[in-house]
Amino acid sequence: MKLANEFSGGLEAANEDRFAIIVSRYNSNITEKLLVGAIESLESHGVKPENMDVFRVPGAWELSIACQKAAESKKYAAVICLGAVIRGETTHDQYINQQVSLSLGNISLQFGIPVSFGLLTCNNMEQAIHRAGGNVGNKGIECAEAALEMVGLLKQI
């Protein structure tokens, strides 16, 4: 049942919508697949290539500062952040994952802009491969679709 005052965003972008995609170079065998998925998804939903800017950062830790700068520029309808942190023998991954996730959420709220969380937080490389186009989909595609939907929804609020 659809309520009279129910709103949701669609997957089609408006001509003026620009998207920032910030992608980590670390674990590039994974993050490049996420990037391709995000770009192809945006294009398939009407976003022109000239309305997408890709920013490459060294690792997942740097996603936050690049996202903040993109958000504060007010050029973008949404920011899509892509990276992959794979657990090692220490707890280093936990500190990165926690801080980046909190920072990206805060940036979204501070600037009132959708920030898609495409940071894979995996126990091993096999899990990362599966989430970057393997048997459980491509998180880059999911993030692009979430960004499109949220841009559309926020325009209605």
KOLFI-911429 format. One record per residue (C-alpha): residue number from 1; x, y, z; chain. Coordinates in nm, 4 decimals, decimal comma. Example, Ala and Ser with C-alpha at 12.3 -4.5 7.8 and 13.67 -1.06 7.14 Angstrom:
KOLFI-911429
<pt k="1" x="1,2300" y="-0,4500" z="0,7800" c="A"/>
<pt k="2" x="1,3670" y="-0,1060" z="0,7140" c="A"/>
end
This chain:
KOLFI-911429
<pt k="1" x="0,0000" y="0,0000" z="0,0000" c="A"/>
<pt k="2" x="0,1358" y="0,3409" z="-0,0983" c="A"/>
<pt k="3" x="0,0716" y="0,6235" z="0,1430" c="A"/>
<pt k="4" x="-0,0348" y="0,9648" z="0,0108" c="A"/>
<pt k="5" x="0,2793" y="1,1319" z="0,1471" c="A"/>
<pt k="6" x="0,5347" y="0,8606" z="0,0804" c="A"/>
<pt k="7" x="0,8580" y="0,9579" z="-0,0948" c="A"/>
<pt k="8" x="1,1490" y="0,7645" z="-0,2389" c="A"/>
<pt k="9" x="1,4299" y="0,8375" z="-0,4786" c="A"/>
<pt k="10" x="1,4696" y="0,6764" z="-0,8168" c="A"/>
<pt k="11" x="1,7763" y="0,5655" z="-1,0021" c="A"/>
<pt k="12" x="1,7726" y="0,8243" z="-1,2801" c="A"/>
<pt k="13" x="2,0043" y="1,1209" z="-1,2421" c="A"/>
<pt k="14" x="1,9162" y="1,4758" z="-1,3392" c="A"/>
<pt k="15" x="2,1351" y="1,6353" z="-1,6065" c="A"/>
<pt k="16" x="2,2936" y="1,8746" z="-1,3585" c="A"/>
<pt k="17" x="2,3854" y="1,6072" z="-1,1003" c="A"/>
<pt k="18" x="2,7599" y="1,5588" z="-1,0561" c="A"/>
<pt k="19" x="2,9170" y="1,2736" z="-0,8638" c="A"/>
<pt k="20" x="3,2548" y="1,2458" z="-0,6943" c="A"/>
<pt k="21" x="3,4018" y="0,8979" z="-0,6747" c="A"/>
<pt k="22" x="3,6897" y="0,8597" z="-0,4327" c="A"/>
<pt k="23" x="3,8798" y="0,5361" z="-0,4692" c="A"/>
<pt k="24" x="4,1687" y="0,3906" z="-0,2744" c="A"/>
<pt k="25" x="4,4712" y="0,2645" z="-0,4678" c="A"/>
<pt k="26" x="4,5574" y="0,0176" z="-0,1924" c="A"/>
<pt k="27" x="4,4263" y="-0,3280" z="-0,2878" c="A"/>
<pt k="28" x="4,3774" y="-0,1943" z="-0,6411" c="A"/>
<pt k="29" x="4,2963" y="-0,5416" z="-0,7739" c="A"/>
<pt k="30" x="3,9732" y="-0,5048" z="-0,5745" c="A"/>
<pt k="31" x="3,9114" y="-0,1294" z="-0,5784" c="A"/>
<pt k="32" x="3,9433" y="-0,0972" z="-0,9563" c="A"/>
<pt k="33" x="3,6568" y="-0,3466" z="-0,9940" c="A"/>
<pt k="34" x="3,4499" y="-0,1410" z="-0,7507" c="A"/>
<pt k="35" x="3,5291" y="0,1726" z="-0,9513" c="A"/>
<pt k="36" x="3,4315" y="0,0140" z="-1,2821" c="A"/>
<pt k="37" x="3,1057" y="-0,1057" z="-1,1269" c="A"/>
<pt k="38" x="3,0236" y="0,2403" z="-0,9912" c="A"/>
<pt k="39" x="3,1013" y="0,4187" z="-1,3187" c="A"/>
<pt k="40" x="2,9093" y="0,1703" z="-1,5320" c="A"/>
<pt k="41" x="2,6124" y="0,1899" z="-1,2955" c="A"/>
<pt k="42" x="2,6052" y="0,5709" z="-1,2988" c="A"/>
<pt k="43" x="2,6312" y="0,5751" z="-1,6793" c="A"/>
<pt k="44" x="2,3532" y="0,3180" z="-1,7163" c="A"/>
<pt k="45" x="2,1286" y="0,5450" z="-1,5093" c="A"/>
<pt k="46" x="2,1917" y="0,8545" z="-1,7168" c="A"/>
<pt k="47" x="2,4964" y="1,0177" z="-1,5607" c="A"/>
<pt k="48" x="2,7251" y="1,1560" z="-1,8283" c="A"/>
<pt k="49" x="3,0972" y="1,0751" z="-1,7962" c="A"/>
<pt k="50" x="3,1762" y="1,4467" z="-1,7768" c="A"/>
<pt k="51" x="2,9583" y="1,4622" z="-1,4621" c="A"/>
<pt k="52" x="3,1767" y="1,2117" z="-1,2784" c="A"/>
<pt k="53" x="3,5051" y="1,3054" z="-1,1148" c="A"/>
<pt k="54" x="3,7319" y="1,0271" z="-0,9884" c="A"/>
<pt k="55" x="3,9784" y="1,1066" z="-0,7120" c="A"/>
<pt k="56" x="4,2434" y="0,8484" z="-0,6226" c="A"/>
<pt k="57" x="4,3798" y="0,8326" z="-0,2710" c="A"/>
<pt k="58" x="4,6629" y="0,6138" z="-0,1375" c="A"/>
<pt k="59" x="4,4527" y="0,4022" z="0,0989" c="A"/>
<pt k="60" x="4,1279" y="0,3720" z="0,2895" c="A"/>
<pt k="61" x="4,2477" y="0,6083" z="0,5628" c="A"/>
<pt k="62" x="4,2617" y="0,8960" z="0,3123" c="A"/>
<pt k="63" x="3,9030" y="0,8470" z="0,1898" c="A"/>
<pt k="64" x="3,7686" y="1,0736" z="0,4636" c="A"/>
<pt k="65" x="3,9721" y="1,3866" z="0,3917" c="A"/>
<pt k="66" x="3,9120" y="1,3627" z="0,0168" c="A"/>
<pt k="67" x="3,5406" y="1,3074" z="0,0808" c="A"/>
<pt k="68" x="3,5278" y="1,6093" z="0,3103" c="A"/>
<pt k="69" x="3,6914" y="1,8331" z="0,0477" c="A"/>
<pt k="70" x="3,4552" y="1,7064" z="-0,2233" c="A"/>
<pt k="71" x="3,1518" y="1,7638" z="-0,0006" c="A"/>
<pt k="72" x="3,2547" y="2,1118" z="0,1066" c="A"/>
<pt k="73" x="3,3161" y="2,2127" z="-0,2571" c="A"/>
<pt k="74" x="2,9372" y="2,1930" z="-0,3119" c="A"/>
<pt k="75" x="3,0033" y="2,0701" z="-0,6689" c="A"/>
<pt k="76" x="2,8585" y="1,7240" z="-0,6144" c="A"/>
<pt k="77" x="2,5151" y="1,5778" z="-0,5583" c="A"/>
<pt k="78" x="2,6802" y="1,2793" z="-0,3858" c="A"/>
<pt k="79" x="3,0183" y="1,1327" z="-0,3017" c="A"/>
<pt k="80" x="3,0908" y="0,7632" z="-0,3528" c="A"/>
<pt k="81" x="3,3808" y="0,6266" z="-0,1457" c="A"/>
<pt k="82" x="3,5422" y="0,2983" z="-0,2490" c="A"/>
<pt k="83" x="3,8158" y="0,1026" z="-0,0753" c="A"/>
<pt k="84" x="3,9129" y="-0,2353" z="0,0628" c="A"/>
<pt k="85" x="4,0609" y="-0,3174" z="0,4006" c="A"/>
<pt k="86" x="4,1499" y="-0,6814" z="0,4476" c="A"/>
<pt k="87" x="4,2213" y="-0,8153" z="0,7952" c="A"/>
<pt k="88" x="4,5822" y="-0,9026" z="0,8588" c="A"/>
<pt k="89" x="4,7661" y="-1,0432" z="1,1586" c="A"/>
<pt k="90" x="4,7120" y="-0,7326" z="1,3736" c="A"/>
<pt k="91" x="4,4126" y="-0,5190" z="1,4698" c="A"/>
<pt k="92" x="4,5206" y="-0,2334" z="1,2401" c="A"/>
<pt k="93" x="4,2237" y="-0,2971" z="1,0104" c="A"/>
<pt k="94" x="3,9752" y="-0,2408" z="1,2913" c="A"/>
<pt k="95" x="4,1087" y="0,1080" z="1,3672" c="A"/>
<pt k="96" x="4,0985" y="0,2088" z="1,0025" c="A"/>
<pt k="97" x="3,7501" y="0,0678" z="0,9440" c="A"/>
<pt k="98" x="3,6037" y="0,2292" z="1,2534" c="A"/>
<pt k="99" x="3,7499" y="0,5745" z="1,1947" c="A"/>
<pt k="100" x="3,6724" y="0,5867" z="0,8235" c="A"/>
<pt k="101" x="3,3140" y="0,4702" z="0,8712" c="A"/>
<pt k="102" x="3,2505" y="0,7250" z="1,1478" c="A"/>
<pt k="103" x="3,4161" y="1,0044" z="0,9508" c="A"/>
<pt k="104" x="3,2210" y="0,9383" z="0,6319" c="A"/>
<pt k="105" x="2,8938" y="0,9304" z="0,8225" c="A"/>
<pt k="106" x="2,9777" y="1,2587" z="0,9927" c="A"/>
<pt k="107" x="3,0715" y="1,4216" z="0,6606" c="A"/>
<pt k="108" x="2,7372" y="1,3204" z="0,5135" c="A"/>
<pt k="109" x="2,5512" y="1,4764" z="0,8045" c="A"/>
<pt k="110" x="2,7697" y="1,7868" z="0,8247" c="A"/>
<pt k="111" x="2,7304" y="1,8779" z="0,4581" c="A"/>
<pt k="112" x="2,3842" y="1,7317" z="0,3957" c="A"/>
<pt k="113" x="2,5080" y="1,5237" z="0,1025" c="A"/>
<pt k="114" x="2,4801" y="1,1500" z="0,0391" c="A"/>
<pt k="115" x="2,8091" y="0,9705" z="0,1013" c="A"/>
<pt k="116" x="2,8035" y="0,6098" z="-0,0164" c="A"/>
<pt k="117" x="3,0082" y="0,3750" z="0,1998" c="A"/>
<pt k="118" x="3,1896" y="0,1420" z="-0,0367" c="A"/>
<pt k="119" x="3,4690" y="0,0418" z="0,1978" c="A"/>
<pt k="120" x="3,4952" y="-0,3351" z="0,1976" c="A"/>
<pt k="121" x="3,5899" y="-0,4634" z="0,5431" c="A"/>
<pt k="122" x="3,6827" y="-0,8235" z="0,4785" c="A"/>
<pt k="123" x="3,8452" y="-1,1031" z="0,6730" c="A"/>
<pt k="124" x="4,0369" y="-1,2267" z="0,3686" c="A"/>
<pt k="125" x="4,1010" y="-1,1661" z="0,0006" c="A"/>
<pt k="126" x="3,8421" y="-1,4223" z="-0,1055" c="A"/>
<pt k="127" x="3,5659" y="-1,2228" z="0,0643" c="A"/>
<pt k="128" x="3,6872" y="-0,9039" z="-0,1044" c="A"/>
<pt k="129" x="3,6865" y="-1,0706" z="-0,4468" c="A"/>
<pt k="130" x="3,3288" y="-1,1887" z="-0,3928" c="A"/>
<pt k="131" x="3,2166" y="-0,8349" z="-0,3020" c="A"/>
<pt k="132" x="3,3936" y="-0,6776" z="-0,5985" c="A"/>
<pt k="133" x="3,2014" y="-0,8576" z="-0,8692" c="A"/>
<pt k="134" x="3,2166" y="-1,2163" z="-0,7492" c="A"/>
<pt k="135" x="2,9239" y="-1,4245" z="-0,6312" c="A"/>
<pt k="136" x="2,7759" y="-1,1617" z="-0,3961" c="A"/>
<pt k="137" x="2,7663" y="-0,8700" z="-0,6385" c="A"/>
<pt k="138" x="2,9720" y="-0,5549" z="-0,6730" c="A"/>
<pt k="139" x="2,9675" y="-0,3047" z="-0,3877" c="A"/>
<pt k="140" x="3,0620" y="-0,0280" z="-0,6340" c="A"/>
<pt k="141" x="2,7347" y="-0,0810" z="-0,8195" c="A"/>
<pt k="142" x="2,5401" y="-0,0854" z="-0,4934" c="A"/>
<pt k="143" x="2,7015" y="0,2398" z="-0,3792" c="A"/>
<pt k="144" x="2,6282" y="0,4164" z="-0,7071" c="A"/>
<pt k="145" x="2,2644" y="0,3085" z="-0,6930" c="A"/>
<pt k="146" x="2,2345" y="0,4185" z="-0,3296" c="A"/>
<pt k="147" x="2,3848" y="0,7570" z="-0,4193" c="A"/>
<pt k="148" x="2,1393" y="0,8036" z="-0,7063" c="A"/>
<pt k="149" x="1,8434" y="0,7057" z="-0,4927" c="A"/>
<pt k="150" x="1,9430" y="0,9356" z="-0,2064" c="A"/>
<pt k="151" x="2,0044" y="1,2321" z="-0,4387" c="A"/>
<pt k="152" x="1,6536" y="1,1889" z="-0,5750" c="A"/>
<pt k="153" x="1,5001" y="1,1500" z="-0,2309" c="A"/>
<pt k="154" x="1,6759" y="1,4505" z="-0,0789" c="A"/>
<pt k="155" x="1,5485" y="1,6703" z="-0,3621" c="A"/>
<pt k="156" x="1,1962" y="1,5809" z="-0,2484" c="A"/>
<pt k="157" x="1,2465" y="1,6601" z="0,1194" c="A"/>
end
